[in-house]
Amino acid sequence: MKKTLIALAVLGATAGVAYAQSNVTIYGIVDTGYIKQTGADTKMGENINNRIGFKGVEDLGDGLKATFQLEKRFNLYDGSNNSKTSKDFEGAANVGLKHNDWGWVRLGRVNGIATENIRRFDPFYQYGVGTMWFSTQRGVRTDNTLRYDSPDWAGFKLQAAYMLGKNMNSSSRDDGSDKNALIDGKNHSRGNDNDGYAIGLNYKYGGFDVTGNYQVLADSNRSSMWNIGLAYSWDTVKLEALYQHTRDKGVINGQDSSPSFQSYWGDNGWDSTGSADIDQALLGVEWKVGPGRLNASAQWMSVETKGQLYDSAKKKKKDKIDADAWKLALGYTYNLSKRTSLYGIVSYTDWDNANYQKVDGVKDKKTKTYISSIYDDANIDSTTAIQVGITHKF
């Protein structure tokens, strides 16, 4: 149950003057279960990210409100911090002003717009073994961000964000002096210093829901991602479709790290001269069955890369990746109450093995090409994953 703590109005020195009430809500999710995946030991893990958070609002009068949010993420199975960046508040950490007439402005660490909007078109909401594949420029949350959300204009909503880069001063920017990045006599050091920005458009009317988003993350060498989503809901059924394109210029998102379902180019020999075009499509359905919900999705991904491996001794790039992958997922969530549920999910992934196999720069005997893994479980032809567990929300 959400617990609301209401601070008492404090009387000022002048008689008859009172300060507005401040409402703080404590909320959270605890979730864990078992995950078994082809080629890996059974482990405990989460479906929905575990968290405890605090959010508050103060009425400043004339329709204006002050807001804040602080959110801690953690692993329930061992109590550890689940952030690769070791942030104290890996979730949201922001303060803002909100008005019914002109919208909501927040500063700090906020949800990435493109990720926040597209995940509602994935039946698994980008959680667990059934999730859609993450973009290398996912930006689940972004730091040093100014974000604006418009009010609802007859079903339309506009969102925009600006993200500060970490090395934009002329004295601290990458000057391209990394001699180890010389290839064919040309310098290819990262030079990934850039501010970021994002824009999102949403429209909802009746059962119809659509979104379109574009983003360039800070410190990403101006890598970009855009996506569109379309859904229609009836009383018990929701149909969903999405398409997403990522242009990765060889530098992983400087702001945030995605969960363990995906490894990064840098972990597998990805060079700063490399680039990737990643196309994804997903069809999904959510169906209310009995006291719960049945989820199902089918997705496809195509990855085309250049210069993904670099031989420092020979000072030359290796062959490119050009591969497809397919994934099917099915799950059911059984609601024991409004706050507690049991879930079971199974997924099957078919990898284009010749191009995804994880060999870290070693020449493959069969294909005679240099290849590397993009996703952690892509070193085998196919992957089956099963996940069961329990979720409680408060």
Secondary structure as GFF3:
##gff-version 3
##sequence-region A 1 394
A	DSSP	beta_strand	3	6	.	.	.	ID=ss1
A	DSSP	beta_strand	22	37	.	.	.	ID=ss2
A	DSSP	beta_strand	43	45	.	.	.	ID=ss3
A	DSSP	beta_strand	50	61	.	.	.	ID=ss4
A	DSSP	beta_strand	64	74	.	.	.	ID=ss5
A	DSSP	beta_strand	93	99	.	.	.	ID=ss6
A	DSSP	beta_strand	103	111	.	.	.	ID=ss7
A	DSSP	alpha_helix	113	118	.	.	.	ID=ss8
A	DSSP	three_ten_helix	119	121	.	.	.	ID=ss9
A	DSSP	beta_strand	141	149	.	.	.	ID=ss10
A	DSSP	beta_strand	156	163	.	.	.	ID=ss11
A	DSSP	three_ten_helix	179	181	.	.	.	ID=ss12
A	DSSP	beta_strand	182	183	.	.	.	ID=ss13
A	DSSP	beta_strand	186	187	.	.	.	ID=ss14
A	DSSP	beta_strand	196	205	.	.	.	ID=ss15
A	DSSP	beta_strand	208	216	.	.	.	ID=ss16
A	DSSP	beta_strand	224	233	.	.	.	ID=ss17
A	DSSP	beta_strand	237	248	.	.	.	ID=ss18
A	DSSP	three_ten_helix	265	268	.	.	.	ID=ss19
A	DSSP	beta_strand	275	289	.	.	.	ID=ss20
A	DSSP	beta_strand	292	306	.	.	.	ID=ss21
A	DSSP	beta_strand	310	311	.	.	.	ID=ss22
A	DSSP	beta_strand	316	317	.	.	.	ID=ss23
A	DSSP	beta_strand	322	335	.	.	.	ID=ss24
A	DSSP	beta_strand	340	351	.	.	.	ID=ss25
A	DSSP	alpha_helix	353	356	.	.	.	ID=ss26
A	DSSP	beta_strand	382	393	.	.	.	ID=ss27
###
